[in-house]
Amino acid sequence: MNKPNTFLDSLIKYSKSDNLDTSDVLNIVDILSRADRNDFTSEAHYLYYKRYISPKISSVGKIRRLPNPGYYDKMLTKLSVGISESYVLLEFLNYEIYEDGEMRYSKSVTYLLGKNGGDGKVFVNKVDFRIASPIVIGRLEQFRLASDVIDGIVRVYKVSDSDIRNALGFNYDSDGEGSEVVIASEGSYRVQGEIILIAREIESEGRFRDYLRDSLRGDIFRYAEYLFRDHLIMILRNMGFNVDTMPNMNHLLHRGSEHQVVALLLGLKRALSLESKVSINENALNIESPWFGKVVVRVKTIGATYGDPYMTVYTSIYLEECGKLCSEIYMDLDRQVRLLKREDYEYVIGDHLVKIRNALTSRIVYTPPIKPMVLDSMNLWTSGDRFYVDQKSEITIAHQEHGVTKVRFARPFTIIITTTAVSPEFPIEMNRIALEILKRSLGKEYKDMVKEYKAKEQS
């Protein structure tokens, strides 16, 4: 397919130059000013450019008086243009100008222009990164401010595609290579629009299942502490105490009677010794239980405030080594992981529909077979967002503007699907554009209803 010639193509030609004169720099600004609808991949990207970028281009190099001056009453905007073989970065830098002529950097905003892989036309992103130590190939300096020469009202620099891709979060740009992408090696791939697929090689499906087991082992250890907490609450309740879920006992002691904690320690030791080996070390119980393992229970007193004469007894539980309890849960987890089947998954990222076929997910929910008596039952789950894929798997990504892209794999991988490092403000600003397009499409119907609402508000 022949790619259309856009204003971006005219800018990218300058990436082959090493030294630009003033006329070249002025021409770059002129090209940016003359972008029209036919250059852009959609109406939304064109309107975004006209609303958020064109006004900034028009203000470059002009000292503007502020309508509500404070510490400073003027503003100057400078422009840095980064050009690579495939992208253009526009960085607008705002400077505050004070009455004495001093100029201070205020803030900057950066936009990325690139080619849509589907139709070869221009897309726009707002990004949060800057290119370090760029190679400047052109500069426009037009006037003095107070006694200082302004360092480049417009600055043009060369940058590599790889620098921009790395800043965006990917190594390879597969968008535009066709309707099917085959991933054969590790890396971060832009596969469609802002969708990035991060692929990491893995030996086999069995290794991925090992990863799932390992990711839950720490949670099982903490779950064993949770079960011992439940066990301790049962013991304290059988001793006649009212206990909350910590397990703590509020307002148990008067001030000055902290030594009475000794009675609590001895009572717990007596109850726990029926099933475990227990010793007291200062205000701690050291417990060796065949079922729970090695546990330390510390009992502390916390003084009340605002004149309250009572103390709170606080218990903390630390599991040093897990016993038969963990072994049984590990065995059950192993069975559950081995029984996991490959499935199909479907979800939306931004405005892209992503379908994953014949894969394993790392996001699993595990229900332990052993449950607490007093405390609430709980599930354990992995927080990962990885998928296991191989030659039998396929990912389909669909988008209204970009079309449909299929991704296949030459060997086993674990993958993470994410997006490019765009500014969090960009989706919000694009929503405003989408609303504007919707209002235009409604035409007279929208205008009539607005008039109706305004008439009701005035009546």
ChimeraX attribute file (.defattr): number of C-alpha atoms within 10 A of each C-alpha:
attribute: neighborCount
match mode: 1-to-1
recipient: residues
	/A:1	6
	/A:2	6
	/A:3	11
	/A:4	13
	/A:5	12
	/A:6	18
	/A:7	20
	/A:8	23
	/A:9	19
	/A:10	13
	/A:11	22
	/A:12	18
	/A:13	13
	/A:14	21
	/A:15	20
	/A:16	11
	/A:17	12
	/A:18	12
	/A:19	13
	/A:20	16
	/A:21	11
	/A:22	14
	/A:23	10
	/A:24	16
	/A:25	20
	/A:26	13
	/A:27	13
	/A:28	18
	/A:29	17
	/A:30	13
	/A:31	15
	/A:32	18
	/A:33	16
	/A:34	9
	/A:35	18
	/A:36	14
	/A:37	15
	/A:38	15
	/A:39	20
	/A:40	25
	/A:41	21
	/A:42	16
	/A:43	14
	/A:44	21
	/A:45	20
	/A:46	20
	/A:47	20
	/A:48	21
	/A:49	21
	/A:50	16
	/A:51	13
	/A:52	13
	/A:53	19
	/A:54	16
	/A:55	12
	/A:56	16
	/A:57	18
	/A:58	14
	/A:59	16
	/A:60	19
	/A:61	20
	/A:62	13
	/A:63	15
	/A:64	15
	/A:65	13
	/A:66	11
	/A:67	8
	/A:68	7
	/A:69	9
	/A:70	9
	/A:71	9
	/A:72	18
	/A:73	15
	/A:74	20
	/A:75	21
	/A:76	21
	/A:77	24
	/A:78	22
	/A:79	25
	/A:80	20
	/A:81	23
	/A:82	27
	/A:83	24
	/A:84	21
	/A:85	17
	/A:86	17
	/A:87	22
	/A:88	25
	/A:89	25
	/A:90	21
	/A:91	21
	/A:92	22
	/A:93	19
	/A:94	19
	/A:95	19
	/A:96	20
	/A:97	22
	/A:98	15
	/A:99	10
	/A:100	8
	/A:101	14
	/A:102	14
	/A:103	20
	/A:104	14
	/A:105	13
	/A:106	13
	/A:107	11
	/A:108	15
	/A:109	17
	/A:110	20
	/A:111	22
	/A:112	19
	/A:113	18
	/A:114	19
	/A:115	24
	/A:116	20
	/A:117	23
	/A:118	21
	/A:119	17
	/A:120	19
	/A:121	21
	/A:122	25
	/A:123	22
	/A:124	22
	/A:125	22
	/A:126	21
	/A:127	22
	/A:128	17
	/A:129	16
	/A:130	16
	/A:131	14
	/A:132	8
	/A:133	8
	/A:134	13
	/A:135	13
	/A:136	17
	/A:137	18
	/A:138	22
	/A:139	21
	/A:140	21
	/A:141	14
	/A:142	13
	/A:143	13
	/A:144	10
	/A:145	12
	/A:146	11
	/A:147	8
	/A:148	11
	/A:149	11
	/A:150	16
	/A:151	14
	/A:152	17
	/A:153	19
	/A:154	23
	/A:155	19
	/A:156	27
	/A:157	24
	/A:158	22
	/A:159	23
	/A:160	16
	/A:161	18
	/A:162	14
	/A:163	16
	/A:164	22
	/A:165	19
	/A:166	14
	/A:167	18
	/A:168	20
	/A:169	20
	/A:170	23
	/A:171	20
	/A:172	17
	/A:173	17
	/A:174	18
	/A:175	23
	/A:176	20
	/A:177	13
	/A:178	13
	/A:179	18
	/A:180	17
	/A:181	18
	/A:182	13
	/A:183	18
	/A:184	14
	/A:185	14
	/A:186	15
	/A:187	16
	/A:188	24
	/A:189	22
	/A:190	25
	/A:191	25
	/A:192	27
	/A:193	22
	/A:194	19
	/A:195	20
	/A:196	25
	/A:197	23
	/A:198	20
	/A:199	24
	/A:200	15
	/A:201	17
	/A:202	18
	/A:203	11
	/A:204	15
	/A:205	17
	/A:206	11
	/A:207	12
	/A:208	22
	/A:209	19
	/A:210	13
	/A:211	12
	/A:212	21
	/A:213	19
	/A:214	11
	/A:215	16
	/A:216	19
	/A:217	15
	/A:218	10
	/A:219	15
	/A:220	20
	/A:221	17
	/A:222	14
	/A:223	21
	/A:224	22
	/A:225	19
	/A:226	20
	/A:227	20
	/A:228	20
	/A:229	23
	/A:230	20
	/A:231	17
	/A:232	22
	/A:233	23
	/A:234	17
	/A:235	16
	/A:236	19
	/A:237	12
	/A:238	11
	/A:239	13
	/A:240	8
	/A:241	14
	/A:242	14
	/A:243	15
	/A:244	12
	/A:245	13
	/A:246	16
	/A:247	20
	/A:248	21
	/A:249	19
	/A:250	17
	/A:251	16
	/A:252	18
	/A:253	20
	/A:254	15
	/A:255	16
	/A:256	10
	/A:257	11
	/A:258	17
	/A:259	10
	/A:260	12
	/A:261	17
	/A:262	14
	/A:263	10
	/A:264	15
	/A:265	20
	/A:266	14
	/A:267	15
	/A:268	18
	/A:269	19
	/A:270	13
	/A:271	16
	/A:272	19
	/A:273	15
	/A:274	9
	/A:275	13
	/A:276	19
	/A:277	14
	/A:278	21
	/A:279	16
	/A:280	16
	/A:281	11
	/A:282	10
	/A:283	15
	/A:284	17
	/A:285	21
	/A:286	19
	/A:287	23
	/A:288	22
	/A:289	19
	/A:290	14
	/A:291	17
	/A:292	20
	/A:293	19
	/A:294	19
	/A:295	21
	/A:296	20
	/A:297	20
	/A:298	18
	/A:299	20
	/A:300	17
	/A:301	20
	/A:302	16
	/A:303	17
	/A:304	15
	/A:305	9
	/A:306	5
	/A:307	7
	/A:308	11
	/A:309	13
	/A:310	18
	/A:311	22
	/A:312	19
	/A:313	20
	/A:314	15
	/A:315	18
	/A:316	14
	/A:317	19
	/A:318	16
	/A:319	19
	/A:320	14
	/A:321	14
	/A:322	21
	/A:323	18
	/A:324	13
	/A:325	17
	/A:326	20
	/A:327	13
	/A:328	15
	/A:329	20
	/A:330	17
	/A:331	10
	/A:332	15
	/A:333	21
	/A:334	15
	/A:335	11
	/A:336	13
	/A:337	15
	/A:338	12
	/A:339	9
	/A:340	12
	/A:341	10
	/A:342	14
	/A:343	12
	/A:344	14
	/A:345	15
	/A:346	12
	/A:347	10
	/A:348	11
	/A:349	13
	/A:350	11
	/A:351	12
	/A:352	21
	/A:353	15
	/A:354	21
	/A:355	16
	/A:356	20
	/A:357	17
	/A:358	17
	/A:359	20
	/A:360	23
	/A:361	23
	/A:362	20
	/A:363	14
	/A:364	16
	/A:365	12
	/A:366	16
	/A:367	15
	/A:368	17
	/A:369	9
	/A:370	14
	/A:371	16
	/A:372	16
	/A:373	12
	/A:374	13
	/A:375	17
	/A:376	9
	/A:377	12
	/A:378	13
	/A:379	11
	/A:380	14
	/A:381	16
	/A:382	16
	/A:383	12
	/A:384	13
	/A:385	14
	/A:386	18
	/A:387	19
	/A:388	25
	/A:389	30
	/A:390	19
	/A:391	13
	/A:392	13
	/A:393	21
	/A:394	18
	/A:395	21
	/A:396	18
	/A:397	23
	/A:398	17
	/A:399	15
	/A:400	9
	/A:401	14
	/A:402	19
	/A:403	15
	/A:404	18
	/A:405	21
	/A:406	19
	/A:407	17
	/A:408	18
	/A:409	19
	/A:410	14
	/A:411	17
	/A:412	22
	/A:413	26
	/A:414	24
	/A:415	21
	/A:416	17
	/A:417	17
	/A:418	16
	/A:419	18
	/A:420	19
	/A:421	19
	/A:422	19
	/A:423	16
	/A:424	11
	/A:425	11
	/A:426	16
	/A:427	14
	/A:428	11
	/A:429	14
	/A:430	16
	/A:431	12
	/A:432	14
	/A:433	19
	/A:434	17
	/A:435	12
	/A:436	13
	/A:437	14
	/A:438	12
	/A:439	14
	/A:440	13
	/A:441	11
	/A:442	10
	/A:443	10
	/A:444	11
	/A:445	11
	/A:446	14
	/A:447	12
	/A:448	10
	/A:449	11
	/A:450	12
	/A:451	11
	/A:452	11
	/A:453	10
	/A:454	10
	/A:455	10
	/A:456	9
	/A:457	8
	/A:458	6
	/A:459	5
